[in-house]
Amino acid sequence: MNIRNEIKSYIVREGMTMSEVLERLVEEHGWSSSVPNFSGKLQRGSLRYSEARELADVLGYDLIWQKRGKR
């Protein structure tokens, strides 16, 4: 699954639209209010780690690093 579809699936699970998520990101984290810019970042896979953390935050998720089991 590509990054854009994966993130959109989390947005849909939370019953939100991309616009609603972006509105919260603008209010809480000072993001640009441009939906095309947000969508483009997801499409290109150019979302920074700090932005992914902020996105997870407004969706009510935590990004957690978990050690994999031995291979």
CHARMM-style PDB file with segment names, atoms N, HN, CA, C and O in Angstrom:
ATOM      1  N   MET     1       0.865  -1.177   0.000  1.00  0.00      PROA
ATOM      2  CA  MET     1       0.000   0.000   0.000  1.00  0.00      PROA
ATOM      3  C   MET     1       0.910   1.239   0.000  1.00  0.00      PROA
ATOM      4  O   MET     1       1.893   1.295   0.738  1.00  0.00      PROA
ATOM      5  N   ASN     2       0.569   2.224  -0.834  1.00  0.00      PROA
ATOM      6  HN  ASN     2      -0.230   2.178  -1.434  1.00  0.00      PROA
ATOM      7  CA  ASN     2       1.410   3.420  -0.832  1.00  0.00      PROA
ATOM      8  C   ASN     2       1.070   4.314   0.366  1.00  0.00      PROA
ATOM      9  O   ASN     2       0.025   4.166   0.999  1.00  0.00      PROA
ATOM     10  N   ILE     3       1.971   5.229   0.650  1.00  0.00      PROA
ATOM     11  HN  ILE     3       2.820   5.349   0.135  1.00  0.00      PROA
ATOM     12  CA  ILE     3       1.843   6.082   1.841  1.00  0.00      PROA
ATOM     13  C   ILE     3       0.538   6.868   1.838  1.00  0.00      PROA
ATOM     14  O   ILE     3      -0.142   6.954   2.861  1.00  0.00      PROA
ATOM     15  N   ARG     4       0.191   7.442   0.688  1.00  0.00      PROA
ATOM     16  HN  ARG     4       0.743   7.373  -0.143  1.00  0.00      PROA
ATOM     17  CA  ARG     4      -1.030   8.254   0.606  1.00  0.00      PROA
ATOM     18  C   ARG     4      -2.261   7.426   0.985  1.00  0.00      PROA
ATOM     19  O   ARG     4      -3.080   7.863   1.794  1.00  0.00      PROA
ATOM     20  N   ASN     5      -2.389   6.249   0.409  1.00  0.00      PROA
ATOM     21  HN  ASN     5      -1.724   5.894  -0.249  1.00  0.00      PROA
ATOM     22  CA  ASN     5      -3.557   5.410   0.707  1.00  0.00      PROA
ATOM     23  C   ASN     5      -3.561   4.936   2.158  1.00  0.00      PROA
ATOM     24  O   ASN     5      -4.616   4.849   2.787  1.00  0.00      PROA
ATOM     25  N   GLU     6      -2.384   4.632   2.681  1.00  0.00      PROA
ATOM     26  HN  GLU     6      -1.527   4.703   2.171  1.00  0.00      PROA
ATOM     27  CA  GLU     6      -2.306   4.199   4.070  1.00  0.00      PROA
ATOM     28  C   GLU     6      -2.774   5.303   5.013  1.00  0.00      PROA
ATOM     29  O   GLU     6      -3.569   5.056   5.920  1.00  0.00      PROA
ATOM     30  N   ILE     7      -2.280   6.514   4.796  1.00  0.00      PROA
ATOM     31  HN  ILE     7      -1.635   6.714   4.059  1.00  0.00      PROA
ATOM     32  CA  ILE     7      -2.666   7.638   5.660  1.00  0.00      PROA
ATOM     33  C   ILE     7      -4.136   7.975   5.467  1.00  0.00      PROA
ATOM     34  O   ILE     7      -4.839   8.254   6.438  1.00  0.00      PROA
ATOM     35  N   LYS     8      -4.610   7.953   4.221  1.00  0.00      PROA
ATOM     36  HN  LYS     8      -4.039   7.726   3.432  1.00  0.00      PROA
ATOM     37  CA  LYS     8      -6.029   8.231   3.990  1.00  0.00      PROA
ATOM     38  C   LYS     8      -6.912   7.203   4.695  1.00  0.00      PROA
ATOM     39  O   LYS     8      -8.003   7.537   5.158  1.00  0.00      PROA
ATOM     40  N   SER     9      -6.446   5.957   4.779  1.00  0.00      PROA
ATOM     41  HN  SER     9      -5.560   5.686   4.403  1.00  0.00      PROA
ATOM     42  CA  SER     9      -7.251   4.945   5.467  1.00  0.00      PROA
ATOM     43  C   SER     9      -7.373   5.274   6.955  1.00  0.00      PROA
ATOM     44  O   SER     9      -8.429   5.055   7.547  1.00  0.00      PROA
ATOM     45  N   TYR    10      -6.309   5.795   7.564  1.00  0.00      PROA
ATOM     46  HN  TYR    10      -5.451   5.973   7.082  1.00  0.00      PROA
ATOM     47  CA  TYR    10      -6.387   6.212   8.969  1.00  0.00      PROA
ATOM     48  C   TYR    10      -7.335   7.401   9.128  1.00  0.00      PROA
ATOM     49  O   TYR    10      -8.090   7.470  10.097  1.00  0.00      PROA
ATOM     50  N   ILE    11      -7.294   8.320   8.189  1.00  0.00      PROA
ATOM     51  HN  ILE    11      -6.680   8.263   7.401  1.00  0.00      PROA
ATOM     52  CA  ILE    11      -8.180   9.491   8.236  1.00  0.00      PROA
ATOM     53  C   ILE    11      -9.631   9.035   8.155  1.00  0.00      PROA
ATOM     54  O   ILE    11     -10.474   9.498   8.923  1.00  0.00      PROA
ATOM     55  N   VAL    12      -9.924   8.133   7.229  1.00  0.00      PROA
ATOM     56  HN  VAL    12      -9.239   7.757   6.604  1.00  0.00      PROA
ATOM     57  CA  VAL    12     -11.292   7.621   7.071  1.00  0.00      PROA
ATOM     58  C   VAL    12     -11.737   6.868   8.317  1.00  0.00      PROA
ATOM     59  O   VAL    12     -12.876   7.022   8.758  1.00  0.00      PROA
ATOM     60  N   ARG    13     -10.845   6.049   8.894  1.00  0.00      PROA
ATOM     61  HN  ARG    13      -9.920   5.924   8.536  1.00  0.00      PROA
ATOM     62  CA  ARG    13     -11.187   5.302  10.126  1.00  0.00      PROA
ATOM     63  C   ARG    13     -11.612   6.230  11.245  1.00  0.00      PROA
ATOM     64  O   ARG    13     -12.448   5.874  12.075  1.00  0.00      PROA
ATOM     65  N   GLU    14     -11.033   7.423  11.267  1.00  0.00      PROA
ATOM     66  HN  GLU    14     -10.354   7.713  10.593  1.00  0.00      PROA
ATOM     67  CA  GLU    14     -11.381   8.387  12.318  1.00  0.00      PROA
ATOM     68  C   GLU    14     -12.602   9.219  11.948  1.00  0.00      PROA
ATOM     69  O   GLU    14     -13.001  10.105  12.705  1.00  0.00      PROA
ATOM     70  N   GLY    15     -13.196   8.943  10.792  1.00  0.00      PROA
ATOM     71  HN  GLY    15     -12.871   8.224  10.177  1.00  0.00      PROA
ATOM     72  CA  GLY    15     -14.411   9.640  10.368  1.00  0.00      PROA
ATOM     73  C   GLY    15     -14.156  11.088   9.979  1.00  0.00      PROA
ATOM     74  O   GLY    15     -15.029  11.944  10.123  1.00  0.00      PROA
ATOM     75  N   MET    16     -12.953  11.352   9.486  1.00  0.00      PROA
ATOM     76  HN  MET    16     -12.244  10.657   9.369  1.00  0.00      PROA
ATOM     77  CA  MET    16     -12.590  12.720   9.120  1.00  0.00      PROA
ATOM     78  C   MET    16     -12.295  12.799   7.623  1.00  0.00      PROA
ATOM     79  O   MET    16     -12.091  11.784   6.958  1.00  0.00      PROA
ATOM     80  N   THR    17     -12.278  14.021   7.115  1.00  0.00      PROA
ATOM     81  HN  THR    17     -12.443  14.846   7.655  1.00  0.00      PROA
ATOM     82  CA  THR    17     -11.860  14.269   5.740  1.00  0.00      PROA
ATOM     83  C   THR    17     -10.455  14.851   5.760  1.00  0.00      PROA
ATOM     84  O   THR    17      -9.968  15.283   6.804  1.00  0.00      PROA
ATOM     85  N   MET    18      -9.809  14.859   4.604  1.00  0.00      PROA
ATOM     86  HN  MET    18     -10.204  14.508   3.756  1.00  0.00      PROA
ATOM     87  CA  MET    18      -8.468  15.451   4.509  1.00  0.00      PROA
ATOM     88  C   MET    18      -8.530  16.924   4.934  1.00  0.00      PROA
ATOM     89  O   MET    18      -7.629  17.415   5.613  1.00  0.00      PROA
ATOM     90  N   SER    19      -9.584  17.614   4.536  1.00  0.00      PROA
ATOM     91  HN  SER    19     -10.316  17.215   3.985  1.00  0.00      PROA
ATOM     92  CA  SER    19      -9.729  19.030   4.886  1.00  0.00      PROA
ATOM     93  C   SER    19      -9.843  19.225   6.392  1.00  0.00      PROA
ATOM     94  O   SER    19      -9.245  20.146   6.948  1.00  0.00      PROA
ATOM     95  N   GLU    20     -10.604  18.365   7.049  1.00  0.00      PROA
ATOM     96  HN  GLU    20     -11.090  17.617   6.598  1.00  0.00      PROA
ATOM     97  CA  GLU    20     -10.759  18.466   8.503  1.00  0.00      PROA
ATOM     98  C   GLU    20      -9.435  18.200   9.216  1.00  0.00      PROA
ATOM     99  O   GLU    20      -9.082  18.894  10.170  1.00  0.00      PROA
ATOM    100  N   VAL    21      -8.713  17.194   8.745  1.00  0.00      PROA
ATOM    101  HN  VAL    21      -9.000  16.631   7.970  1.00  0.00      PROA
ATOM    102  CA  VAL    21      -7.413  16.882   9.340  1.00  0.00      PROA
ATOM    103  C   VAL    21      -6.468  18.054   9.148  1.00  0.00      PROA
ATOM    104  O   VAL    21      -5.773  18.458  10.080  1.00  0.00      PROA
ATOM    105  N   LEU    22      -6.443  18.601   7.941  1.00  0.00      PROA
ATOM    106  HN  LEU    22      -7.008  18.273   7.184  1.00  0.00      PROA
ATOM    107  CA  LEU    22      -5.562  19.728   7.662  1.00  0.00      PROA
ATOM    108  C   LEU    22      -5.930  20.942   8.515  1.00  0.00      PROA
ATOM    109  O   LEU    22      -5.048  21.658   8.990  1.00  0.00      PROA
ATOM    110  N   GLU    23      -7.215  21.171   8.709  1.00  0.00      PROA
ATOM    111  HN  GLU    23      -7.931  20.589   8.324  1.00  0.00      PROA
ATOM    112  CA  GLU    23      -7.656  22.283   9.559  1.00  0.00      PROA
ATOM    113  C   GLU    23      -7.091  22.138  10.976  1.00  0.00      PROA
ATOM    114  O   GLU    23      -6.631  23.114  11.569  1.00  0.00      PROA
ATOM    115  N   ARG    24      -7.130  20.925  11.508  1.00  0.00      PROA
ATOM    116  HN  ARG    24      -7.504  20.133  11.026  1.00  0.00      PROA
ATOM    117  CA  ARG    24      -6.565  20.683  12.847  1.00  0.00      PROA
ATOM    118  C   ARG    24      -5.051  20.838  12.851  1.00  0.00      PROA
ATOM    119  O   ARG    24      -4.481  21.355  13.812  1.00  0.00      PROA
ATOM    120  N   LEU    25      -4.392  20.391  11.775  1.00  0.00      PROA
ATOM    121  HN  LEU    25      -4.854  19.971  10.994  1.00  0.00      PROA
ATOM    122  CA  LEU    25      -2.945  20.541  11.674  1.00  0.00      PROA
ATOM    123  C   LEU    25      -2.544  22.011  11.630  1.00  0.00      PROA
ATOM    124  O   LEU    25      -1.531  22.401  12.210  1.00  0.00      PROA
ATOM    125  N   VAL    26      -3.335  22.820  10.944  1.00  0.00      PROA
ATOM    126  HN  VAL    26      -4.158  22.503  10.472  1.00  0.00      PROA
ATOM    127  CA  VAL    26      -3.087  24.270  10.885  1.00  0.00      PROA
ATOM    128  C   VAL    26      -3.231  24.867  12.275  1.00  0.00      PROA
ATOM    129  O   VAL    26      -2.361  25.611  12.728  1.00  0.00      PROA
ATOM    130  N   GLU    27      -4.337  24.540  12.959  1.00  0.00      PROA
ATOM    131  HN  GLU    27      -5.044  23.936  12.591  1.00  0.00      PROA
ATOM    132  CA  GLU    27      -4.613  25.098  14.286  1.00  0.00      PROA
ATOM    133  C   GLU    27      -3.596  24.653  15.336  1.00  0.00      PROA
ATOM    134  O   GLU    27      -3.115  25.468  16.124  1.00  0.00      PROA
ATOM    135  N   GLU    28      -3.272  23.359  15.346  1.00  0.00      PROA
ATOM    136  HN  GLU    28      -3.663  22.698  14.706  1.00  0.00      PROA
ATOM    137  CA  GLU    28      -2.458  22.808  16.429  1.00  0.00      PROA
ATOM    138  C   GLU    28      -0.960  22.816  16.158  1.00  0.00      PROA
ATOM    139  O   GLU    28      -0.157  22.833  17.091  1.00  0.00      PROA
ATOM    140  N   HSD    29      -0.583  22.804  14.880  1.00  0.00      PROA
ATOM    141  HN  HSD    29      -1.235  22.790  14.122  1.00  0.00      PROA
ATOM    142  CA  HSD    29       0.838  22.654  14.570  1.00  0.00      PROA
ATOM    143  C   HSD    29       1.367  23.661  13.555  1.00  0.00      PROA
ATOM    144  O   HSD    29       2.530  23.587  13.161  1.00  0.00      PROA
ATOM    145  N   GLY    30       0.515  24.610  13.124  1.00  0.00      PROA
ATOM    146  HN  GLY    30      -0.431  24.670  13.444  1.00  0.00      PROA
ATOM    147  CA  GLY    30       0.969  25.679  12.240  1.00  0.00      PROA
ATOM    148  C   GLY    30       1.266  25.272  10.804  1.00  0.00      PROA
ATOM    149  O   GLY    30       2.062  25.921  10.126  1.00  0.00      PROA
ATOM    150  N   TRP    31       0.630  24.201  10.334  1.00  0.00      PROA
ATOM    151  HN  TRP    31      -0.017  23.673  10.884  1.00  0.00      PROA
ATOM    152  CA  TRP    31       0.842  23.779   8.951  1.00  0.00      PROA
ATOM    153  C   TRP    31       0.236  24.781   7.978  1.00  0.00      PROA
ATOM    154  O   TRP    31      -0.594  25.605   8.362  1.00  0.00      PROA
ATOM    155  N   SER    32       0.653  24.708   6.721  1.00  0.00      PROA
ATOM    156  HN  SER    32       1.327  24.039   6.409  1.00  0.00      PROA
ATOM    157  CA  SER    32       0.037  25.469   5.635  1.00  0.00      PROA
ATOM    158  C   SER    32      -1.379  24.937   5.452  1.00  0.00      PROA
ATOM    159  O   SER    32      -1.621  23.744   5.631  1.00  0.00      PROA
ATOM    160  N   SER    33      -2.302  25.800   5.101  1.00  0.00      PROA
ATOM    161  HN  SER    33      -2.106  26.769   4.955  1.00  0.00      PROA
ATOM    162  CA  SER    33      -3.694  25.380   4.962  1.00  0.00      PROA
ATOM    163  C   SER    33      -4.031  24.886   3.555  1.00  0.00      PROA
ATOM    164  O   SER    33      -5.208  24.740   3.225  1.00  0.00      PROA
ATOM    165  N   SER    34      -3.042  24.631   2.735  1.00  0.00      PROA
ATOM    166  HN  SER    34      -2.085  24.750   3.002  1.00  0.00      PROA
ATOM    167  CA  SER    34      -3.265  24.208   1.357  1.00  0.00      PROA
ATOM    168  C   SER    34      -3.498  22.696   1.266  1.00  0.00      PROA
ATOM    169  O   SER    34      -2.586  21.902   1.501  1.00  0.00      PROA
ATOM    170  N   VAL    35      -4.724  22.313   0.922  1.00  0.00      PROA
ATOM    171  HN  VAL    35      -5.464  22.958   0.731  1.00  0.00      PROA
ATOM    172  CA  VAL    35      -5.042  20.897   0.754  1.00  0.00      PROA
ATOM    173  C   VAL    35      -4.210  20.289  -0.384  1.00  0.00      PROA
ATOM    174  O   VAL    35      -3.708  19.175  -0.232  1.00  0.00      PROA
ATOM    175  N   PRO    36      -4.046  20.990  -1.528  1.00  0.00      PROA
ATOM    176  CA  PRO    36      -3.209  20.402  -2.585  1.00  0.00      PROA
ATOM    177  C   PRO    36      -1.763  20.150  -2.140  1.00  0.00      PROA
ATOM    178  O   PRO    36      -1.161  19.160  -2.554  1.00  0.00      PROA
ATOM    179  N   ASN    37      -1.199  21.028  -1.307  1.00  0.00      PROA
ATOM    180  HN  ASN    37      -1.688  21.833  -0.971  1.00  0.00      PROA
ATOM    181  CA  ASN    37       0.160  20.799  -0.809  1.00  0.00      PROA
ATOM    182  C   ASN    37       0.202  19.557   0.083  1.00  0.00      PROA
ATOM    183  O   ASN    37       1.110  18.734  -0.030  1.00  0.00      PROA
ATOM    184  N   PHE    38      -0.780  19.432   0.961  1.00  0.00      PROA
ATOM    185  HN  PHE    38      -1.518  20.101   1.052  1.00  0.00      PROA
ATOM    186  CA  PHE    38      -0.864  18.274   1.855  1.00  0.00      PROA
ATOM    187  C   PHE    38      -1.014  16.993   1.038  1.00  0.00      PROA
ATOM    188  O   PHE    38      -0.290  16.021   1.258  1.00  0.00      PROA
ATOM    189  N   SER    39      -1.941  16.997   0.112  1.00  0.00      PROA
ATOM    190  HN  SER    39      -2.528  17.786  -0.067  1.00  0.00      PROA
ATOM    191  CA  SER    39      -2.178  15.835  -0.732  1.00  0.00      PROA
ATOM    192  C   SER    39      -0.939  15.488  -1.554  1.00  0.00      PROA
ATOM    193  O   SER    39      -0.621  14.312  -1.733  1.00  0.00      PROA
ATOM    194  N   GLY    40      -0.242  16.508  -2.054  1.00  0.00      PROA
ATOM    195  HN  GLY    40      -0.501  17.463  -1.909  1.00  0.00      PROA
ATOM    196  CA  GLY    40       0.973  16.292  -2.829  1.00  0.00      PROA
ATOM    197  C   GLY    40       2.068  15.637  -2.015  1.00  0.00      PROA
ATOM    198  O   GLY    40       2.767  14.752  -2.509  1.00  0.00      PROA
ATOM    199  N   LYS    41       2.224  16.065  -0.763  1.00  0.00      PROA
ATOM    200  HN  LYS    41       1.656  16.784  -0.362  1.00  0.00      PROA
ATOM    201  CA  LYS    41       3.225  15.447   0.124  1.00  0.00      PROA
ATOM    202  C   LYS    41       2.921  13.967   0.310  1.00  0.00      PROA
ATOM    203  O   LYS    41       3.828  13.135   0.301  1.00  0.00      PROA
ATOM    204  N   LEU    42       1.656  13.645   0.476  1.00  0.00      PROA
ATOM    205  HN  LEU    42       0.919  14.321   0.483  1.00  0.00      PROA
ATOM    206  CA  LEU    42       1.273  12.245   0.651  1.00  0.00      PROA
ATOM    207  C   LEU    42       1.506  11.464  -0.638  1.00  0.00      PROA
ATOM    208  O   LEU    42       1.986  10.331  -0.607  1.00  0.00      PROA
ATOM    209  N   GLN    43       1.166  12.071  -1.762  1.00  0.00      PROA
ATOM    210  HN  GLN    43       0.776  12.992  -1.787  1.00  0.00      PROA
ATOM    211  CA  GLN    43       1.324  11.401  -3.052  1.00  0.00      PROA
ATOM    212  C   GLN    43       2.794  11.133  -3.368  1.00  0.00      PROA
ATOM    213  O   GLN    43       3.145  10.055  -3.846  1.00  0.00      PROA
ATOM    214  N   ARG    44       3.651  12.120  -3.097  1.00  0.00      PROA
ATOM    215  HN  ARG    44       3.366  12.996  -2.709  1.00  0.00      PROA
ATOM    216  CA  ARG    44       5.083  11.993  -3.384  1.00  0.00      PROA
ATOM    217  C   ARG    44       5.823  11.179  -2.322  1.00  0.00      PROA
ATOM    218  O   ARG    44       6.951  10.739  -2.543  1.00  0.00      PROA
ATOM    219  N   GLY    45       5.183  10.985  -1.175  1.00  0.00      PROA
ATOM    220  HN  GLY    45       4.267  11.343  -0.996  1.00  0.00      PROA
ATOM    221  CA  GLY    45       5.859  10.303  -0.075  1.00  0.00      PROA
ATOM    222  C   GLY    45       6.926  11.183   0.549  1.00  0.00      PROA
ATOM    223  O   GLY    45       7.940  10.681   1.034  1.00  0.00      PROA
ATOM    224  N   SER    46       6.704  12.501   0.542  1.00  0.00      PROA
ATOM    225  HN  SER    46       5.880  12.909   0.148  1.00  0.00      PROA
ATOM    226  CA  SER    46       7.714  13.436   1.045  1.00  0.00      PROA
ATOM    227  C   SER    46       7.359  14.028   2.405  1.00  0.00      PROA
ATOM    228  O   SER    46       7.863  15.087   2.777  1.00  0.00      PROA
ATOM    229  N   LEU    47       6.496  13.344   3.139  1.00  0.00      PROA
ATOM    230  HN  LEU    47       6.086  12.484   2.836  1.00  0.00      PROA
ATOM    231  CA  LEU    47       6.125  13.786   4.482  1.00  0.00      PROA
ATOM    232  C   LEU    47       7.310  13.584   5.414  1.00  0.00      PROA
ATOM    233  O   LEU    47       7.856  12.484   5.493  1.00  0.00      PROA
ATOM    234  N   ARG    48       7.707  14.623   6.112  1.00  0.00      PROA
ATOM    235  HN  ARG    48       7.263  15.517   6.048  1.00  0.00      PROA
ATOM    236  CA  ARG    48       8.815  14.503   7.074  1.00  0.00      PROA
ATOM    237  C   ARG    48       8.356  13.706   8.297  1.00  0.00      PROA
ATOM    238  O   ARG    48       7.163  13.604   8.584  1.00  0.00      PROA
ATOM    239  N   TYR    49       9.330  13.151   9.000  1.00  0.00      PROA
ATOM    240  HN  TYR    49      10.298  13.234   8.767  1.00  0.00      PROA
ATOM    241  CA  TYR    49       9.007  12.375  10.205  1.00  0.00      PROA
ATOM    242  C   TYR    49       8.276  13.250  11.222  1.00  0.00      PROA
ATOM    243  O   TYR    49       7.302  12.809  11.832  1.00  0.00      PROA
ATOM    244  N   SER    50       8.738  14.485  11.406  1.00  0.00      PROA
ATOM    245  HN  SER    50       9.529  14.843  10.910  1.00  0.00      PROA
ATOM    246  CA  SER    50       8.083  15.387  12.368  1.00  0.00      PROA
ATOM    247  C   SER    50       6.645  15.664  11.939  1.00  0.00      PROA
ATOM    248  O   SER    50       5.762  15.789  12.789  1.00  0.00      PROA
ATOM    249  N   GLU    51       6.400  15.760  10.648  1.00  0.00      PROA
ATOM    250  HN  GLU    51       7.117  15.658   9.958  1.00  0.00      PROA
ATOM    251  CA  GLU    51       5.038  15.982  10.151  1.00  0.00      PROA
ATOM    252  C   GLU    51       4.178  14.732  10.360  1.00  0.00      PROA
ATOM    253  O   GLU    51       2.993  14.833  10.677  1.00  0.00      PROA
ATOM    254  N   ALA    52       4.781  13.565  10.181  1.00  0.00      PROA
ATOM    255  HN  ALA    52       5.743  13.483   9.923  1.00  0.00      PROA
ATOM    256  CA  ALA    52       4.046  12.312  10.414  1.00  0.00      PROA
ATOM    257  C   ALA    52       3.628  12.210  11.876  1.00  0.00      PROA
ATOM    258  O   ALA    52       2.526  11.756  12.183  1.00  0.00      PROA
ATOM    259  N   ARG    53       4.518  12.637  12.781  1.00  0.00      PROA
ATOM    260  HN  ARG    53       5.413  13.006  12.531  1.00  0.00      PROA
ATOM    261  CA  ARG    53       4.175  12.621  14.211  1.00  0.00      PROA
ATOM    262  C   ARG    53       3.015  13.569  14.504  1.00  0.00      PROA
ATOM    263  O   ARG    53       2.109  13.226  15.264  1.00  0.00      PROA
ATOM    264  N   GLU    54       3.040  14.755  13.906  1.00  0.00      PROA
ATOM    265  HN  GLU    54       3.776  15.033  13.289  1.00  0.00      PROA
ATOM    266  CA  GLU    54       1.961  15.722  14.112  1.00  0.00      PROA
ATOM    267  C   GLU    54       0.649  15.220  13.511  1.00  0.00      PROA
ATOM    268  O   GLU    54      -0.417  15.402  14.099  1.00  0.00      PROA
ATOM    269  N   LEU    55       0.729  14.598  12.357  1.00  0.00      PROA
ATOM    270  HN  LEU    55       1.595  14.451  11.879  1.00  0.00      PROA
ATOM    271  CA  LEU    55      -0.453  14.029  11.711  1.00  0.00      PROA
ATOM    272  C   LEU    55      -1.043  12.926  12.589  1.00  0.00      PROA
ATOM    273  O   LEU    55      -2.252  12.885  12.818  1.00  0.00      PROA
ATOM    274  N   ALA    56      -0.188  12.041  13.072  1.00  0.00      PROA
ATOM    275  HN  ALA    56       0.794  12.075  12.886  1.00  0.00      PROA
ATOM    276  CA  ALA    56      -0.657  10.983  13.970  1.00  0.00      PROA
ATOM    277  C   ALA    56      -1.316  11.586  15.207  1.00  0.00      PROA
ATOM    278  O   ALA    56      -2.339  11.088  15.678  1.00  0.00      PROA
ATOM    279  N   ASP    57      -0.726  12.658  15.729  1.00  0.00      PROA
ATOM    280  HN  ASP    57       0.105  13.063  15.346  1.00  0.00      PROA
ATOM    281  CA  ASP    57      -1.257  13.318  16.919  1.00  0.00      PROA
ATOM    282  C   ASP    57      -2.692  13.796  16.704  1.00  0.00      PROA
ATOM    283  O   ASP    57      -3.555  13.541  17.543  1.00  0.00      PROA
ATOM    284  N   VAL    58      -2.959  14.481  15.596  1.00  0.00      PROA
ATOM    285  HN  VAL    58      -2.258  14.688  14.914  1.00  0.00      PROA
ATOM    286  CA  VAL    58      -4.315  15.007  15.382  1.00  0.00      PROA
ATOM    287  C   VAL    58      -5.314  13.897  15.083  1.00  0.00      PROA
ATOM    288  O   VAL    58      -6.521  14.079  15.242  1.00  0.00      PROA
ATOM    289  N   LEU    59      -4.803  12.739  14.646  1.00  0.00      PROA
ATOM    290  HN  LEU    59      -3.823  12.591  14.516  1.00  0.00      PROA
ATOM    291  CA  LEU    59      -5.689  11.600  14.417  1.00  0.00      PROA
ATOM    292  C   LEU    59      -5.869  10.745  15.670  1.00  0.00      PROA
ATOM    293  O   LEU    59      -6.657   9.799  15.677  1.00  0.00      PROA
ATOM    294  N   GLY    60      -5.129  11.089  16.733  1.00  0.00      PROA
ATOM    295  HN  GLY    60      -4.489  11.857  16.726  1.00  0.00      PROA
ATOM    296  CA  GLY    60      -5.259  10.355  17.990  1.00  0.00      PROA
ATOM    297  C   GLY    60      -4.391   9.110  18.062  1.00  0.00      PROA
ATOM    298  O   GLY    60      -4.699   8.176  18.802  1.00  0.00      PROA
ATOM    299  N   TYR    61      -3.304   9.093  17.292  1.00  0.00      PROA
ATOM    300  HN  TYR    61      -3.054   9.852  16.691  1.00  0.00      PROA
ATOM    301  CA  TYR    61      -2.392   7.945  17.283  1.00  0.00      PROA
ATOM    302  C   TYR    61      -1.027   8.351  17.815  1.00  0.00      PROA
ATOM    303  O   TYR    61      -0.676   9.531  17.829  1.00  0.00      PROA
ATOM    304  N   ASP    62      -0.264   7.355  18.252  1.00  0.00      PROA
ATOM    305  HN  ASP    62      -0.550   6.397  18.241  1.00  0.00      PROA
ATOM    306  CA  ASP    62       1.138   7.527  18.619  1.00  0.00      PROA
ATOM    307  C   ASP    62       1.965   6.716  17.631  1.00  0.00      PROA
ATOM    308  O   ASP    62       1.597   5.598  17.272  1.00  0.00      PROA
ATOM    309  N   LEU    63       3.069   7.278  17.201  1.00  0.00      PROA
ATOM    310  HN  LEU    63       3.368   8.187  17.493  1.00  0.00      PROA
ATOM    311  CA  LEU    63       4.020   6.504  16.400  1.00  0.00      PROA
ATOM    312  C   LEU    63       4.968   5.840  17.375  1.00  0.00      PROA
ATOM    313  O   LEU    63       5.603   6.512  18.188  1.00  0.00      PROA
ATOM    314  N   ILE    64       5.066   4.540  17.298  1.00  0.00      PROA
ATOM    315  HN  ILE    64       4.550   3.994  16.637  1.00  0.00      PROA
ATOM    316  CA  ILE    64       5.849   3.778  18.261  1.00  0.00      PROA
ATOM    317  C   ILE    64       6.902   2.958  17.526  1.00  0.00      PROA
ATOM    318  O   ILE    64       6.609   2.265  16.552  1.00  0.00      PROA
ATOM    319  N   TRP    65       8.128   3.056  18.015  1.00  0.00      PROA
ATOM    320  HN  TRP    65       8.366   3.620  18.807  1.00  0.00      PROA
ATOM    321  CA  TRP    65       9.211   2.232  17.488  1.00  0.00      PROA
ATOM    322  C   TRP    65       9.198   0.944  18.282  1.00  0.00      PROA
ATOM    323  O   TRP    65       9.305   0.960  19.508  1.00  0.00      PROA
ATOM    324  N   GLN    66       9.068  -0.160  17.589  1.00  0.00      PROA
ATOM    325  HN  GLN    66       8.980  -0.173  16.593  1.00  0.00      PROA
ATOM    326  CA  GLN    66       9.034  -1.447  18.268  1.00  0.00      PROA
ATOM    327  C   GLN    66      10.082  -2.355  17.650  1.00  0.00      PROA
ATOM    328  O   GLN    66      10.118  -2.540  16.434  1.00  0.00      PROA
ATOM    329  N   LYS    67      10.924  -2.913  18.485  1.00  0.00      PROA
ATOM    330  HN  LYS    67      10.895  -2.762  19.473  1.00  0.00      PROA
ATOM    331  CA  LYS    67      11.974  -3.817  18.043  1.00  0.00      PROA
ATOM    332  C   LYS    67      11.342  -5.075  17.440  1.00  0.00      PROA
ATOM    333  O   LYS    67      10.452  -5.680  18.037  1.00  0.00      PROA
ATOM    334  N   ARG    68      11.810  -5.456  16.258  1.00  0.00      PROA
ATOM    335  HN  ARG    68      12.533  -4.964  15.773  1.00  0.00      PROA
ATOM    336  CA  ARG    68      11.345  -6.675  15.611  1.00  0.00      PROA
ATOM    337  C   ARG    68      11.936  -7.893  16.302  1.00  0.00      PROA
ATOM    338  O   ARG    68      12.995  -7.817  16.925  1.00  0.00      PROA
ATOM    339  N   GLY    69      11.248  -8.999  16.185  1.00  0.00      PROA
ATOM    340  HN  GLY    69      10.388  -9.061  15.678  1.00  0.00      PROA
ATOM    341  CA  GLY    69      11.780 -10.249  16.707  1.00  0.00      PROA
ATOM    342  C   GLY    69      12.983 -10.682  15.876  1.00  0.00      PROA
ATOM    343  O   GLY    69      13.181 -10.200  14.761  1.00  0.00      PROA
ATOM    344  N   LYS    70      13.765 -11.572  16.413  1.00  0.00      PROA
ATOM    345  HN  LYS    70      13.604 -11.963  17.319  1.00  0.00      PROA
ATOM    346  CA  LYS    70      14.947 -12.076  15.685  1.00  0.00      PROA
ATOM    347  C   LYS    70      14.500 -12.809  14.436  1.00  0.00      PROA
ATOM    348  O   LYS    70      13.470 -13.482  14.405  1.00  0.00      PROA
ATOM    349  N   ARG    71      15.316 -12.652  13.413  1.00  0.00      PROA
ATOM    350  HN  ARG    71      16.153 -12.106  13.438  1.00  0.00      PROA
ATOM    351  CA  ARG    71      14.983 -13.292  12.128  1.00  0.00      PROA
ATOM    352  C   ARG    71      15.608 -14.638  12.022  1.00  0.00      PROA
ATOM    353  OT1 ARG    71      15.437 -15.320  11.012  1.00  0.00      PROA
TER     354      ARG     71
END
